[in-house]
Amino acid sequence: MQTRTLVISLLLFCLVVFAGAFVIYDRSQGTNEPAVVEKTPLVRDYSPVIGPEDAPVTIVEFFDPSCEGCRAMHPYVKQIQAAYPDNVRLVLRYVLFHKGSEEAVRILETAREQGVYEPVLDAVMEAQPKWHDDPKVAAAWDAAASAGLDVEAARAGMNSPEIDGIIQQDAADVKAVGISGTPTFYVNGDTLSRLGPQELYDLVTSKVGSLK
């Protein structure tokens, strides 16, 4: 009788352990949560976000505003977001590999403080050929002003400790992640292994399709 009771107790214990393991596994398979935020320095709380904050698909772009490849990809990223307006968000991380990149980033961050980040980003990227080799990025300032930036206020605040901190943390994360070229894309934590508009669209589409 004692043996039978012991066997039943062991069986019940195993069932409880199995059920607990299944619940843990099932929770780890969440369908709508980005896979990248918790374990890697791909996204920070301060990172600029374009698109719905709670979008289930996150494109992380490590980009240099002075990078010609980033300029070439910029309109395609916008098209992808337009194709999935409710499901995709873009998180931008700054990489300072080119001349004038840091000042361009400071322009963008002051634009964010003024609530004109997206139009200024678009204008600065479109004007990039005019300021790409200019360390003073004069044409970038002109483009930003045409997109609604208060240049006087921006110049007064562009060297703030907050913007310094963003630049420093992004530089540390670029090193930690191992970014060696721009643009580099991640989609819900998966690296875009071959750079191209169609390749990025296909990867994003596969992530959106997995939500159904």
C-alpha positions in Angstrom: 0.0 0.0 0.0 2.9 2.3 0.9 4.6 1.5 -2.4 1.5 2.3 -4.4 1.1 5.6 -2.6 4.7 6.4 -3.3 4.4 5.7 -7.0 1.2 7.8 -7.3 3.0 10.7 -5.5 6.0 10.4 -7.9 3.6 10.4 -10.9 1.8 13.5 -9.6 5.1 15.3 -9.0 6.3 14.5 -12.5 3.0 15.8 -13.9 3.4 19.1 -12.0 7.0 19.6 -13.2 6.0 18.9 -16.8 3.0 21.3 -16.6 5.2 24.0 -15.2 7.8 23.5 -17.9 5.1 23.6 -20.6 3.8 26.9 -19.2 7.2 28.4 -19.1 7.9 27.3 -22.7 4.5 28.5 -23.9 5.0 31.9 -22.4 8.4 32.1 -24.1 6.7 31.7 -27.5 4.8 35.1 -27.2 3.6 36.1 -30.7 3.5 39.8 -30.4 6.6 40.8 -28.4 9.8 42.0 -30.1 12.5 39.4 -29.5 15.4 41.8 -29.2 15.0 44.2 -26.4 15.7 42.2 -23.3 18.9 40.4 -24.2 20.9 42.7 -26.4 21.7 46.4 -26.6 19.8 46.8 -29.8 17.1 49.1 -28.3 17.3 51.7 -25.5 14.5 53.5 -23.8 15.7 56.8 -25.3 16.1 55.5 -28.9 14.1 57.4 -31.5 11.0 55.4 -32.6 9.1 56.0 -35.8 5.8 54.1 -36.0 3.5 52.6 -33.3 5.3 52.2 -29.9 3.6 48.9 -29.4 4.1 47.5 -32.9 4.9 43.7 -32.8 7.6 44.0 -35.4 10.6 46.1 -34.7 13.2 47.2 -37.3 16.3 48.4 -35.7 18.6 50.3 -38.0 22.1 51.2 -37.0 22.6 54.2 -39.3 25.0 57.0 -40.0 23.2 60.1 -41.3 26.3 60.8 -43.5 26.3 57.3 -45.0 25.3 57.1 -48.6 24.0 53.6 -48.2 21.7 54.8 -45.4 20.4 57.5 -47.6 19.7 55.0 -50.4 17.8 52.7 -48.0 15.8 55.5 -46.3 12.9 55.7 -48.8 12.5 51.9 -48.9 12.3 51.7 -45.1 9.5 54.3 -45.3 7.7 52.3 -47.9 7.9 49.2 -45.8 6.4 51.0 -42.9 3.7 52.4 -45.1 2.9 48.9 -46.2 2.5 47.8 -42.5 1.4 50.9 -40.6 0.0 49.1 -37.6 2.6 46.3 -37.3 6.0 47.8 -37.8 8.0 50.4 -36.0 11.5 51.7 -36.7 14.1 52.2 -34.0 17.1 54.3 -35.0 20.6 53.9 -33.5 23.4 56.3 -34.3 26.7 55.3 -35.8 29.4 57.9 -36.3 31.7 56.6 -39.0 31.8 59.6 -41.3 32.9 63.2 -41.3 30.1 65.5 -40.0 28.0 62.6 -38.7 28.1 63.7 -35.0 26.8 67.2 -35.8 24.1 65.7 -38.0 23.0 63.5 -35.1 22.9 66.5 -32.9 20.7 68.3 -35.4 18.3 65.3 -35.4 18.2 65.1 -31.6 17.4 68.8 -31.2 14.7 68.2 -33.9 13.3 65.4 -31.7 13.2 67.8 -28.7 11.3 70.3 -30.9 8.8 67.6 -32.1 9.9 67.7 -35.8 12.1 64.6 -35.9 10.6 62.8 -38.9 10.4 65.8 -41.3 13.9 66.9 -40.3 15.3 63.4 -40.8 13.7 63.2 -44.2 15.1 66.6 -45.2 18.6 66.0 -43.9 18.8 62.6 -45.7 17.5 64.1 -48.9 20.1 66.9 -48.8 22.9 64.6 -47.8 24.9 64.9 -51.1 25.2 68.6 -50.4 26.7 68.2 -47.0 28.3 64.7 -47.0 31.9 66.0 -47.2 31.3 69.2 -45.2 32.5 68.9 -41.6 30.2 71.9 -40.7 27.3 70.2 -42.5 25.9 73.6 -43.5 23.5 72.2 -46.0 22.1 69.8 -43.3 21.3 72.8 -41.1 19.6 74.5 -44.1 17.6 71.4 -44.8 16.6 71.1 -41.2 15.5 74.7 -41.0 13.3 74.2 -44.2 11.7 71.2 -42.4 10.7 73.3 -39.4 13.7 73.2 -37.1 14.3 76.3 -34.9 18.0 76.6 -35.7 18.8 79.1 -33.0 17.3 77.0 -30.3 18.9 73.9 -31.8 22.4 75.4 -31.8 21.9 76.5 -28.2 20.9 73.0 -27.1 22.8 70.7 -29.4 25.7 70.1 -26.9 23.4 69.2 -23.9 24.4 66.5 -21.5 21.3 64.5 -22.6 22.4 64.5 -26.2 26.0 63.7 -25.2 24.7 60.7 -23.2 22.7 59.4 -26.2 25.8 59.6 -28.5 28.0 58.0 -25.9 25.6 55.1 -25.2 25.0 54.5 -28.9 28.7 54.4 -29.5 29.1 51.8 -26.7 26.3 49.7 -28.1 27.7 49.9 -31.6 30.9 48.4 -30.2 29.1 45.8 -28.1 26.9 44.6 -31.0 29.8 44.6 -33.4 28.5 47.0 -36.0 31.2 47.4 -38.7 29.2 49.0 -41.5 26.0 51.0 -42.1 23.2 50.6 -42.5 22.9 47.4 -40.5 19.3 46.1 -39.9 17.8 43.8 -37.3 14.1 42.7 -37.5 12.8 41.3 -34.2 16.4 40.4 -33.4 17.2 38.7 -36.7 20.0 40.2 -38.7 19.4 41.2 -42.3 22.2 39.1 -43.8 22.1 40.6 -47.2 21.5 44.3 -47.6 18.9 45.4 -50.1 15.3 46.8 -50.3 13.7 43.5 -51.3 15.6 41.5 -48.7 14.5 43.9 -46.0 10.9 43.8 -47.2 10.9 40.0 -47.3 12.3 39.7 -43.8 9.8 42.2 -42.4 6.9 40.5 -44.3 7.9 37.1 -42.8 7.7 38.6 -39.3 4.4 40.2 -40.0 3.1 36.9 -41.5 4.1 35.0 -38.4 1.7 37.1 -36.3 -1.3 35.6 -37.9 
